[in-house]
Amino acid sequence: MAPKLILMFTQNDVTVANAIEAFEEIKDLPVDFFGFKEIGLPPEKMKLLNDKIHTAGFQSFIEVVEYDEDKILEPAKMAVDMGFDYLMGTVYYPSIWKIIDKKINYFPFCGKIYERPSILDGTIEEIAADAKRIEAAGANGFDLLAYRYIKPEKVNELIAAVRNAVKVPIVSAGSINSFARLQETIDQGVWGFTIGGAFFEKKFVPNGSYRDNVAAVLAKLGKKV
């Protein structure tokens, strides 16, 4: 089964200013999920875009790129208050559960994360062990920054190790920006993956439109466009 596409209206880990217009351009296509980051749009536009996603019949993701506990709790509360279906990202802290209260699916990072755009560090064994620990604490899935890993030659090994360590869904997030990486992602057997900036940068159909680039990836996933 092909992995699920979580289309992110983001570039360089920030929501693009024209995210609402981009959604309107492609909302009729068979995308699995839509999402965006916690920064880049004012709150009223974030709420408007999330409402539009739901009205069109889709579920929504918000990805929070924060690593310190005191900077995570506020955007997590915002995610719940605005009615997102999934909170993705953040370093895991037990305090998150008081805010989420089972009202939203939580897919945190695993491994050592830093910088923005994010970088994934640590050994494969450490990352897999971290995922297992966080799954036991109640995580619904994982935001795995596979193609942001400091050892790019070991991406396949990394994903296999995390898949073997946990039973919850894994989302390969970030830097899937070519058909070669897309095929690798399909072959890796992850539950889902994100693409954001690569659509705006026209990495799949260089001479095509934004819509053409989204449609090309959907066609690769075997969807009718």
C-alpha positions as a printed Julia matrix, in Angstrom:
225×3 Matrix{Float64}:
   0.0    0.0     0.0
   1.31   3.45   -0.91
   2.07   5.78    2.0
  -0.22   8.7     2.74
   0.71  12.15    1.47
   0.54  14.91    4.07
   0.78  18.0     1.91
   2.35  20.86    3.89
   1.86  24.49    2.9
   5.38  25.23    4.09
   8.84  26.17    2.91
  11.99  26.08    5.06
   9.86  24.99    8.02
   7.6   28.06    7.86
   4.03  28.29    6.54
   3.97  30.18    3.25
   2.11  33.49    3.07
  -0.13  32.25    0.22
  -1.11  28.99    1.93
  -4.85  29.64    1.63
  -4.57  30.37   -2.08
  -2.44  27.26   -2.59
  -5.07  25.14   -0.86
  -7.83  26.55   -3.05
  -5.77  25.6    -6.13
  -5.5   21.92   -5.23
  -8.33  21.09   -2.81
 -10.07  18.91   -5.42
  -7.06  16.59   -5.77
  -6.93  13.23   -3.91
  -4.43  14.33   -1.24
  -4.66  12.3     1.98
  -4.04  15.11    4.5
  -3.16  18.8     4.54
  -1.04  20.64    7.07
   1.22  23.55    7.88
   3.58  24.91   10.53
   2.84  26.88   13.67
   4.53  30.03   12.33
   4.22  32.04    9.13
   0.54  32.96    9.26
  -1.34  35.08   11.82
  -3.66  33.02   14.06
  -6.84  34.14   12.31
  -5.54  32.92    8.94
  -4.35  29.65   10.48
  -7.84  29.07   11.85
  -9.39  30.0     8.5
  -7.15  27.59    6.6
  -7.79  24.78    9.06
 -11.55  25.36    8.76
 -11.3   25.32    4.96
  -9.41  22.01    5.09
 -12.14  20.49    7.24
 -14.96  21.93    5.13
 -13.39  20.3     2.07
 -13.53  16.93    3.85
  -9.9   16.51    4.91
  -8.14  16.08    8.24
  -5.4   18.5     9.2
  -1.89  18.42   10.65
  -0.03  21.2    12.41
   3.71  20.66   12.78
   5.41  22.48   15.63
   9.17  22.9    15.33
  10.09  23.65   18.94
  12.42  21.84   21.3
  12.09  23.51   24.72
   9.18  22.57   26.97
   8.14  26.16   27.71
   7.95  26.91   23.96
   5.96  23.8    23.08
   2.95  24.02   25.38
   1.43  27.2    23.93
   1.38  26.05   20.27
   0.12  22.65   21.45
  -2.8   24.36   23.16
  -3.39  26.39   20.02
  -3.51  23.17   17.97
  -6.22  21.78   20.25
  -8.18  25.04   20.44
  -8.18  25.47   16.64
  -9.4   21.93   16.11
  -6.49  20.33   14.29
  -6.69  16.55   13.98
  -2.96  15.89   14.4
  -0.16  17.62   16.27
   3.14  16.67   14.67
   6.63  17.57   15.82
   7.89  18.93   19.15
  10.33  17.2    21.43
   8.32  14.96   23.75
   7.58  16.09   27.3
   5.04  14.4    29.62
   3.41  17.79   30.26
   2.0   17.7    26.72
  -0.71  15.24   27.81
  -2.39  17.77   30.12
  -2.95  19.98   27.1
  -3.78  17.36   24.5
  -6.07  15.35   26.81
  -6.69  12.82   24.02
  -8.38  15.51   21.91
  -5.77  15.36   19.16
  -3.42  12.74   17.7
   0.2   13.34   18.7
   3.15  12.46   16.45
   6.28  13.84   18.2
   9.86  13.84   17.0
  12.2   11.08   18.12
  15.97  11.37   18.41
  18.0   14.5    19.0
  16.58  17.43   17.02
  17.97  20.93   16.59
  18.07  23.94   14.23
  15.33  25.18   11.88
  15.01  23.67    9.28
  15.41  20.71   11.61
  18.34  18.3    11.78
  18.13  14.77   13.22
  21.13  13.58   15.22
  22.09  10.52   17.26
  22.86   6.91   16.46
  20.22   4.74   14.84
  20.05   2.67   18.02
  19.47   5.79   20.13
  16.74   7.09   17.84
  14.92   3.73   17.76
  15.17   3.43   21.55
  13.81   6.96   21.96
  10.86   6.11   19.73
  10.13   2.98   21.76
  10.23   4.99   24.99
   7.87   7.67   23.67
   5.48   5.1    22.19
   5.21   3.53   25.64
   4.3    6.98   26.99
   1.32   7.15   24.64
   2.42   8.7    21.34
   0.04   7.98   18.45
   2.83   8.03   15.85
   6.14   9.66   14.99
   7.47  12.58   13.0
  10.71  11.01   11.78
  13.07  13.44   10.06
  14.57  10.71    7.93
  16.04  12.83    5.15
  17.28  15.38    7.67
  19.43  12.73    9.36
  23.11  13.62    9.78
  24.03  10.33    8.12
  22.1   10.45    4.83
  23.62   7.2     3.61
  21.81   5.41    6.47
  18.27   6.65    5.9
  16.92   3.24    4.89
  18.58   1.63    7.9
  17.17   4.32   10.19
  13.6    3.9     9.0
  13.81   0.11    9.22
  15.1    0.31   12.79
  12.36   2.68   13.93
   9.67   0.64   12.16
  10.91  -2.48   13.95
  10.99  -0.69   17.31
   7.41   0.62   17.35
   3.92  -0.35   16.23
   2.46   3.14   15.72
   2.51   4.98   12.36
   5.69   6.65   11.15
   5.68   9.8     9.03
   8.84  10.51    7.05
   9.0   14.29    7.25
  11.18  16.73    5.37
  13.34  16.94    2.25
  11.51  14.46    0.03
  12.31  16.52   -3.04
  12.8   14.15   -5.97
  11.15  11.17   -7.58
  14.1    9.06   -6.42
  13.45   9.93   -2.78
   9.72   9.51   -3.3
  10.27   5.98   -4.61
  12.58   5.23   -1.67
   9.88   6.47    0.68
   7.31   4.21   -0.95
   9.69   1.26   -0.69
  10.51   2.02    2.98
   6.96   1.18    4.01
   6.23   4.19    6.16
   2.63   5.09    7.01
   2.94   8.57    5.57
   5.25  11.34    4.43
   5.24  15.1     4.09
   6.09  17.31    1.13
   6.0   21.07    1.37
   8.74  23.2    -0.1
   9.47  20.79   -2.96
   6.04  21.53   -4.43
   6.54  25.29   -4.29
  10.06  24.89   -5.72
   8.7   22.69   -8.54
  11.12  19.85   -7.88
   8.94  17.26   -9.62
   7.73  19.15  -12.71
  10.19  22.03  -13.16
   8.25  23.68  -15.96
   4.84  23.0   -14.46
   2.56  24.76  -12.03
   2.2   24.14   -8.31
  -0.82  21.99   -9.1
   1.14  20.04  -11.73
   3.79  19.17   -9.14
   1.23  17.93   -6.63
  -0.56  15.92   -9.31
   2.71  14.29  -10.42
   3.39  12.97   -6.92
  -0.19  11.74   -6.54
   0.11   9.91   -9.86
   3.3    8.26   -8.62
   1.31   7.06   -5.61
  -1.2    5.45   -7.97
  -3.97   8.0    -7.47
  -6.21   9.23  -10.3
  -5.73  12.94  -10.92
